[in-house]
Amino acid sequence: MDKQIRIALAGNPNSGKTTLFNKLTGSNQFVGNWPGVTVEKKEGRLIVDKEVILTDLPGIYSLSPYTLEEVVARNYLIEEKPDAILNIVDATNLERNLYLTTQLTELGIPVVIALNMMDLVRKAGDSINVKELSRQLGCKIVEISALKGDGVKEAALAAIEAAKSGKTIPQHRFSGPVEHALAHIEEVTVHKLPEEQQRWYAIKVFEHDEKVLESLNIPADVRAHIEQDIAAAEKELDDDAESIITNERYVYIGQTLKGIYKKKGKGQLSVSDKIDKIVTNRILALPIFAAVMFLVYALSMGSSIADGGIAIGTFLTDWTNDVLGGAWLTDGSRAILEAWGAAPWLVGLISDGILAGVGAVLGFVPQMLVLFLMLCLLEDCGYMARIAFIMDRIFRRFGLSGKSFIPMLVGTGCGIPGVMASRTIENERDRRMTVMTTTFIPCGAKMPIIGLIAGALFGGSTWIATSAYFIGIAAIVISGIMLKKTKMFAGDPAPFVMELPAYHLPAWSNVLRGTWERGWSFIKRAGTVIVVSSIVIWFLTSFGSVNGKFGMVDDLYEDDTVVTDEYVAAVAGRMGIPEDEVEPMDDSILARVAQPVSVVFKPLGFGDWKPTAATVTGLVAKEEVVANFGIMYAYDDQDGAEELEENGDQIWGRVAEDFNAFSGGHGRLAAFTFMIFNLLCAPCFAAIGAIKREMNSRKWTWFAIGYQCCFAWVTAFIVWQIGRLFAGGMNVAGLILAVAMLALIVWQLFKPYKEAQMLTVK
């Protein structure tokens, strides 16, 4: 067997790297973590040669260790030494992309350039002398269109050939003072290293790269000697060493491209530029963004097409809940098990526990798949990159970094990678603040909660689903402004630089792959975490102590010697409900534990044990909120079920009735505050674990959880108390407190910003 070849795929963000990786590897991909860090590592075997492993490096702009992505990419290239580098370059933005290329060619590793988006270059009437550019850079260049698949195979074969044939020797040279200093550094400090790596190390020493200097351990006298050469270059060129190298690279690139890259429409606006004049306009940008997101949620979670709406996702979800969830899973399994003579507890466990819980969650999968499909379309066509640009413009007005919006975009799929994406923020204060607030954005696990509330109590209103998204954004912005004015987070925001890719038609392979990956991640959780949690919840809701006897509460309530009239009266008094509304589940373990805790949520409008239990179990996994309702409201009384047909789905009809009952007739308002609290409070355990890893401090983690829960409670309290002012049944004391809280938040938002010494929480 031939020696296995390892090729690294490197390039700028938004250069088409992910598209190329997917084209080259197809389904031969495997995901892990980079050694020592929890940044996702994607590898795959090439379709054209299964003995070749392609490693997808994080998108980077340079090999300077400013962000974790750059550190990961650099460490892999220097320490792992792949056999070749396939450098994907955006041909529509050559100057910016070749900055990374000049650094890659200095590593002594064979480099092949995949010149991407050449179809767009030709369409614009521009031309690139690829043969001359290849000669100038000293490496082979293959013209490709990753989106269309043109030249992709040829680029892979060229990288394999380069891996077998040798190394790339950098052709670029810097000005005299810099080359003089570099020659001296190579001679006295890095001459023992492999010859092909000496120039890269010498440049890093010249730049005062701390990590390289630490690894080389240069003697003090030698270090002092070379510092004289570096200082002489700095004096002659009137700049610091790192800026000198940056400028030298761009000067070289500019001179190289003069006779190579010819633009036909120089000075004219491209199609993307013309579109951006509208969608990134200072006045129109936000209304357009709001309209786009409204349409996304209208298609995925609004009124069903069966009810005159346009939501494909809701139509499919309704069918799934009515047919698959009810008839096939719960009712069908119960009938089969009872026909087999299974024990009542086993029937309850499988039908009303596992299948009711998992089925309740899986019922919302169609809505989420449609939502993920819409978001993937927006990402792949280039629009979401513009949203980051728009939000940066807004964030900066309040002293926040636009980089905080990138984790928000990632977090729409899952909060865990959203939290991890905060690593791109260099400023420690901004990074911690982003970690604390990113999970406010509705992730995939929270979508069933939104779907439940919107469907059960608001008739599938698109406004409810859309409001959830913008409530999350508002929570992040408001929190950012308030926290930035505290001593712990005071300071200038981190700079935000990103390339805006040209608009293009989405690649359906990428869109469908991204949709499936997000959806499959949700389904896997339903098949693992939700199953286990559903079993536990079923046990807690089915068993309890009734009048001193422990067992299944349904069985105990059938015994008149155990459940007397006096006992029912006592339960009604304990639960605060009429005697005729007492049900066996009110004596379950879960009810007895959740009832005292529900006092915390009474000021928010949903102080009943059932939504309390659902909220608390949602800390395990947010999907559990819906799974819990599915189990608690599992209904097998056919007469009652028929009565609830007017409310739509049986289970969700009972949820709506109960919200109306315990909120004094304000079911919609109570359900809305319930949704707000569950969207904004502490995330699931897995996301909390990610916060702990990123914070690297227990106190910071607890501070983040405490802030999220307090912010969620205060927000829901204000909405409930002020909402009742308009809905009726106003509580004067609650209203006064809510107005005072709102005034305090407004004061914190608009009080003068003062720079202060940062306090630390260790």
N, C-alpha and C positions, 0 to 999 in steps of 0.2 A: 504493500500500500504506500502510495506517495505521502510525503510529509504534509501534514495539515497546514493550510495557508490561512493566516489571519489578516484581514483587511479592515482598517478603521475608516468609517465614513465621517468626515468632518466638514463643517460649513457654518455659515451664519444662520441665526434664526430666520425663518420665513424664506429661506433660499430654495426650498423644495426638498430638503433632506429626508423628511419623513416619507414623502411620496416616493422618492427614489428607493429608500430602504424597503418599503412595502412591495414595490415593483420587483426588486432584485431577489427578495426572500420569499415572497408569497406567504404561504402558511407555515413555512419552515422557521418560525420565530420562537424564541424562548426568552422569558423575562426574569430578571433577578435584581440584585442590588450591587452597586459598586462596592468593593472591599472597604469596610470601615465606615461607610455612609449608607443612608437609606434612600439615596437618589436612584430612581429606576434605571436599570441597565438592560437595553434591548440588544439581543444578538439573533442572528439567523443564518441559516445555511443558504448559499446561493442556489438559485434554481438551475443555473447552467453548470454548476459543479458543486456537488454536495460535500466535497472535501474542503471547501472554502467557507470560513466563518466570517461574516460581516458584523462588525460591532458598530452600533449607532451611537456616536459620541453626542453629548448634549450640545445644543446649538450655542455657539460662542462667537464673539467678535475678535478675540485675540487670545494669546496664550499667557497673558498677564494674570496673576492669581488674585483677581479682585472679587470674583463671585465663586460659589461652590462649583458651578458648572465648569468654569475655566480651570479650577484646581483639579477636578475629576478628569477632564479631557487631557490636561497637561501631564498629570501623573501617569495616565494610561500610556500616552505616547512615549514618555521618557523612560518609564520603568518597565512596561510590558513590551515595548518595542515591536509593534505589529510589523508584518512583512511588507505592507504597503499602506498608503493613505489614498483614499478616493475623496478628493476635495471637490465638493459640489459648490459651484460658483454661479450666482445670479447674473446672467449676461446683461440684464437691463440695469444693473447697478455695479458695474465692473470695479470702479475705483474703490468703493467701500469693501467689496468682497475680497479683492486681491490683497488687502491689508493682512488678512489672516493667511493667505497663500504664501506671502513672502516669509512668514514665520515658519510655516510648515516645511518649506523647502530647506530651511536651515537645520532641521532635525537629523539629517542624514538618512532619512527613510525614503524609499521610492515614492514619488507623488505622481498621481494621475489626476488631471482636472476634468471634471464633468461640467462642461459649460452649459448650464441649464437655461431654459426659457428662450432658446434660440429662435423658436417659432415666433415669439413676440417681437424679437429684434428684427427679424425679416419683415414681419407684418408692418412694423413702423417705418420700413424703408431704410433702416440702419445697416451697417456692415462692420464686421470684425475680421481682420486678417488673422485667422486662427493659426496659420502656419508660422507667421512671424511672431505672434504672441507666445507660441510654444517654444520657439527658439530663444526668445528673450528670457523666459522664465526657467528654461532648462528642463521642462517636463512635458510629457505627452498630454494633448488636449483632445477630448472627444466631445463633439456637439450633441446635446441631447434635449429632449423635452420630457421631463419626468412625468408630467401630467398625461401626455399622449403615449408615452412608452417608446418614443423615437430615440434610438441610439443607446438605450439603457443596457442592452446586452453587450454592445461593443465597449461601453465604458467598463463593465465588469471584467470582460476578457482582457482589456488593456491593463487593468489593475493587477490581474493575475500574472500577466506577462511581466509587468514591472517588478512584481514581488520576486520573480524567478531570476531576473536579469541584472539587478544591481541596485544602485542608490542614486538619489537626485543631488546634484551639486548646485547650490544656489549661485545664480548668475549676477545678482544685484550687488552693487558696491555703494558704499556711502561716501561722504565727502572726506577730504584728506585728513583733517584733525581726528575724525571718528575712526577711520581705518587705521591711523597710526596708533591710537589708544587700544583698539581691538587687537592689533598685531602684538602689542606688548603684553596684553592680558593673556592671549593664547600662549605666548612664549613662557611666561613665568607662573601661570596658575593652572591652566587646563591642558597642558601638553601631554599629560599622561592619560587623558581620556581618549576614547576612539576618535580618530581623525575627523570622521564625518560629523561628530557632535561638538567639536571644539568651538566652532564659530557661534553656535547657538548659546553655549554656556558663556562665551566671552561677551556676547551682547547683553546677556542677563546680568553679568557682573558689572558691566558698564552702566546698566540701568539701576544698579543697587537693589536688585531683586533679593529680598530678605531670605526667601526659601532656598534659592540657589546658593547664596553666600553661606547659609547655615550648613547646607549639604557638602560644600567644598571645603569648609573649615580652613580658610586661607590664613597662614601665619600673619601675625600683626605687622611685622616689618615689610612683608610682601604686599600686604593690603595697603599700607601707607604709601608704598612706592607707586602702585598703580593708581592710587587716588590722585596723585600729582598729575598723571596723564589725563585722567577724567576731568579734573578741575581745569586743566589747560584747555581742553576741548570746550568745556562749558563757558569759559571766559571768552574764547575766540568766537564761539557761535552765539554767545549771549543768551543762554537758556539752560535749564536744568537737564541732566543727562537723559531722563526718561522722555521728556518732551522732544529732545534732540532726535532720538531714535524714531519716535512717532513721526516727526516732521520729515526725516530722511526717507522713511518708507513711502510716505505720500508723494514726496518729490520724485522719487524713483518711479512710482506707479504713474504719476502724471506725465512724466517724460516718455515712458514706455508706450502709453496709450495715444500719444499725439498723432502718430502716423498709422495707428492700428485700428482705432475705434472711430468710425465716421458716422455722425448722426445726420440723417436727412432733414429731420424736423427740428433742428437745434433752435431752442428758444420758443418752440411751439408747445402747447399743452397736449399731453397724451390723453387718451380716453380716461385713464384712471384719475389723472389730475382734474379733468373736467367733472367727473363724478364727485370727486372730493371737494370741489368748490361748493357743492350742495350739501353732501352728507356730513362734512366736517365744518360747515359754516357756523360761526359763533352763535347765530340766532336760531338756525334751523336744526342744528345737530341733535340737541336733546329731544325736541318734538319728534324728529324722525326716528330716533332710537326708541322712544316710548311707543310710537306707532308700530315699529317693527316687532318689539317684544309683545305688544298687545296681539298682533297677528299670530305670533308664534304660540302664545298661550290659547288664543281662540281656536287654532287648528288642533291643538293637542288636548286642552283641558276645559274648553268652553262648553256651550250648549251642543248637544249631539245633533248630527244631521237628521236624526229621526224626529227631533223636536223643532226642526226649522233652523238650527244653527249650522255651523260649518266645521265643528270639531269631529274629525275622523277618530282621534284617540278616545274621546268620550263614548262614541258609538260602539267602538270595539270593546271598551271597558265595560259598558253596560251589558253587552252580550256575554262577555266573560263572566261577570258577576251573576247574571240571571241564569245562564245556562250551565256553564262550566262549574262556577262556584257553588250554586245552589243545587241544581238538579243532578249533576254528575258526581261532584265530590261529596258534599255533605249528605244530601238526601239519599243518593245512590249507595254510598258506602254504608249508611245506617241500615238501609233495607237489606243489603247483602249480609251484613254481620248479624243482624237479627234473624235472618233466614237460616244462617248457620248455627244459631243458638249461642252466639258469643255472650259472655258475661256483660251485664249492663255497664260496668266500669270500663270494659274494653271498648264497647261501642262508643261511650262518651269520650274516651281518650282519643280514639282514631277520628271519629266523625266531628265531635264538637271541640276537640282540642287541636290535634295536628292539622287535619284537613281544613277546619274552619279558620284556624289562625293563618296557615300558609296560603290558603285559598283567598282570604281577605286581602293579603298583600299582593299575591300574584294577579289578582283581578285588575290591579292598576298598572300592570306591565305594559299593555297597549298604549295607554296615555303617555307613559314615560318613554317608550320607544319612539313615538311620534315627536315628543319634545326633544329627545336627543338627536333625532334625525334633523329637525329644524336647526338646532344649535350647531350641529356638525356642518350643515350646508352654509351657515353664516360664517363659520370659522374657515372653511375650505375656500370660499370665494374671496376672502380677504376683508370682509366687513368687520369682524370682531377685533381685528388689529386696529381699525379706525376707532372703535369704541374705547379701547385702551388710551388712544391718543386724546379723544374727547374728554374722557374722565380725568386724564392727567391735567388738562387745562383747568378743570373744575377743582380737582383736589388741591392744586397749587395755590389757589386763592385762599385756602384755609390752612396752608402750611403743611399739607400732606404730600406724599410721593405718589406719582402716577404708577409706580411699580407695584403699589398695593393692589391695583386693579387686576394685574395678571393672576395672582392667586385666586381672586374672585372668579375669574373666567374658568380657571381650572376646577375650582370648587363646585361649579354647577353640576359636575358629574359625581364627585365624591369629595368630602371635606378633607380627607387624609392627604391626597396629592396637592390639594389647595394649600394646606398648611405647609407642606414640604416645599411648595413653590416659593415661599417667602425667602428662601435661601438666596435668591437672586438680588435681594436688597442688602447693600453693603452696610448701611447705617444700622447699628445694633438696636437703637431705640425704635426706629421705624419698623425694623423686622419684627421685634417683639409685639409692637402694637398691631401689626398686620396679622401675626399668629393669633392674637387675642380676638380679632374681629372677623377674620375670613369666614368662619363657620356660620356667620349670620346669613350668608347667602343661601337660598334654598338649594340643597344638594338632591341627588336622586332619591335618597332615602326619605327625604321630607316630602317628596311629591305625592305619595299616597295620602299624607295628612291633608295636603291642600286639596287633592281630589275628593277626599271624603267630605270635608267641610263644604267645598263648593258644590258638590253633587247632592249631599244629603239635606243641606239647609238653604242653599241659594240657587237651586235648580240648574246647576252647572254654569253659573255666571262666569264669563270670561274675566270680568273685573276683579273677582276675588283671587283667581289664580295670578293675574298680572300684578295685582297689588302686593301679593306675597313676595314677588321678585323685587319690586321697588321698595318695599318695607325693609328687605335685607340690605339693599344698597343704602337707603337712608340711615339705617342703623350703623352701618360702617362709617359713613361720612360724619354723622353726628358724634359717634364715639371717637372718631379720629380727631375731630375738632376739640372735643372736651379733654381728651387725654393729652393732646398736644400742649394744652395750656396748664398741665401739671408738671411738677419738677421732674418726675420720672421720665417724661417723654419730650421735654422741651428741646428745641434745636431745629436747625434747618433741615428740610426734607432731602432725601437722597435724590441725586439727579436721575432722570429717566430718559433713556435714548433707545429707540427701536426703529427698525426699518418697516416702512409700510409697503407690503407687497402689492404688485399690480393686481387689479381685479381680474378674475378669470372664472370661467365656468367650472363648477366643482367637479372633481373626479369622483364618480359614483363609487368606485372601489374604495377610496379613502373614506367617503361619507358613510357607506354601509359598514365598513370595518369599524370605524369609530363608534357608530350607533350600536353595533352588536357588542363591542367590547364593554361599553358602559352598561348596556342592558344585561349582558351575561353576568357581569359582576354583581348586579342587583339580584338576579335570579339565583346565583350561587349562594348569596347570603340568605335568601329565603329558604334554600335547601339545607342550610347548615345551622347558622345562628338562630334563625326564626323557628326552625323545627324544635330545637332544644328549648328555646324560650317558651314556645307554645305549649310544650309538655309541662313545663314548670307552672305556667300560668293556668293551664287547665286544672292541674292538681290543686293549686291555691284557690281556684274559684269553685271547685267541685267538692272539696272536703272542708270540714270545719267542726267546731264543737257546738252542738245544739242542746241547750238545757243540761249541760254536763256530759253529754254523750258525743263521742267523736266518730265520724264516718262521712259518707257521701250525704251532703245536705239535702238533696232531692229525696233520698230514701228516708232520712230522719224526719222530714217534714210530712211524710205520709203517715207517720205514726202519731195518732191523736194523744197518746199517753205522754209523748215527748213534747210535742208542740201544742200547748194549751192556749186558750184565749188570753190568759194572763201573760204567757210568754210572748205571744204575738204583740200584745200591747207594749211589753217592755222593749221588744226589738224596734217597734215603730217609734217609741220615744227616743231610743238610742240613735236611730237613723234620722229622726226628724221628718218622718213621712207618715201619711195616713195608714191606719191598720190594714185597709184593703189593698194597699200597694206593697205590703211586705212580701218578699219572695225568698225562696230558699237561699239564693246566692248572697243575700244580705247577712247571712250567718257564716259565710265562707271565711277561710283564713285571710284571703286577700281583702275582703270587705272590712274585717276587723282591724287589719293593719292600716289600710288606706283611709278609713273613716277619720281617725284623729288627725292625719296629715292633711286631709281636705280642708281643714280650717285655714291653711295657708292660702288656698285658692278661692275662698269665699269672696274676698274683696275683688276678685277678678271675674266673678260671675259664674264660675264652674266648680263651686265647692261641693261636689258630690264625689262619693268614693270611686265611681267608675272612671270618670275622666282623670281623677287623681292617680289611680292605679296605672292607667294608660300612659300618663305623663312620666311617672317615675320609671316604669319599665322601658320607656323610650330612651333612657340613658344607655341601656344595653345596645339597642339598635333602634334608630328612629322609625324603622318599619314596624317595630313592635307596638307602636301606638295604635296603628290600624289593626294589627294582628290581635291585640288585646281586646279591642272592640268586637272583632269578629268572633272571638271565643265567648266573651261575656254576653253577647247578644245573639248567640246561636239559638235559633228558634225552631222548635219542632211541633208547636201547637198549630195545627192546620187552620182552625177557625181564626186564631189570632193572625196567622199569616195572610189569610184572605182579606181581613180587615185592613191590613197594612199595604195591600197592593196599590192603593191610591197614592201612597207615599213612594212608590217605586220599589226598590230593593227592600226585602224584608228587614234585614239587619240594619241598614242605614235609615230605614223608616223609624225603627225603634230608637235609634240614636237621636234622630230629630225630635221625637216625642219627649225623650228624657231631657234633652237640653232645654226644651220649652218648659218642662215641669220644674226642674230645680233652679231655673233662672227667673221664675215668676213671669213667664210668658215672653221673655226676651231671648228666645233660643238662638236667633241669628246673631245677635250681639255677643252673647256668651260664647257661641261657637267661634266667632271671629277672634275674640280675645284668647280663646283656647289655642287657635291656630297661631296667633302672634307669639304667645308664650313658648309654644313648642318649636317655632322657627328660630327664636332668638336665644333660648336657654342653652345650657351646656350641651355640647354635641354627644354623640355616642361614645362608648368606652374606647373604641379603636381610634377615633379622632382625638380623644383626650390623651391617649398614649402617644400619638404623633405630636401633640402640643408639648407633652412632657419631654420628648426627645429633642424637639427644637428649642425649647426653653432651657433644657439642661439644668433645671432647678425645680425642686418640689414647691418652694414658696411661690415662684413665678407661675407655676401651673395652677396652684390653688387660687392665686390671685386672679388668673384668667378665668377659671371656672366661676369664682365668686362674682366677678364683674359681669360675666355673661348672664348668670341667673338673676342678679339684681337688676340689670338693665332690662331683661325680659319681663320681670315682675312689674317694674315701674311703668314700662310702656303699656303692658296689658291693663294695669290698674287705671292709668290715665284714660285709655280708650273706653274701658267699661264704665267708669264713673261719669265721664263727660258724655258718653254715648247715651246713658240713661237720662241725661238732661233733656235730650231730644226724643227719646223713645218712651219716656214716662217712668214713674217709679223712682224719682231722683232721691238719692241719699245725701242730705245736706253736708254732713260731716265728711263723707267720702269725697264729695265734689270739691269742698274747700281744700282738702288735702291734695287732691289730684291737680287742682289749679296751682297750688303752692309748688308741687313737684315740677309741673310744666314751666312755671316761672323760673325755678332754679335752673332748669336745663337751658332755657332761653338765655338767662343771665350768663351761664357758663359758656354758651356759644358765642355771645357777642361781647364779653368782657375783653378789655385790651390784652393783647398777647405780650407776655414778658419773658425774655430769655432768662433762664435760671440754671443753677448748678443741678446736675442730674442726681437724684437719689437712686440708690440701687437696692434691689430686693434679691437677696442671695438664697 
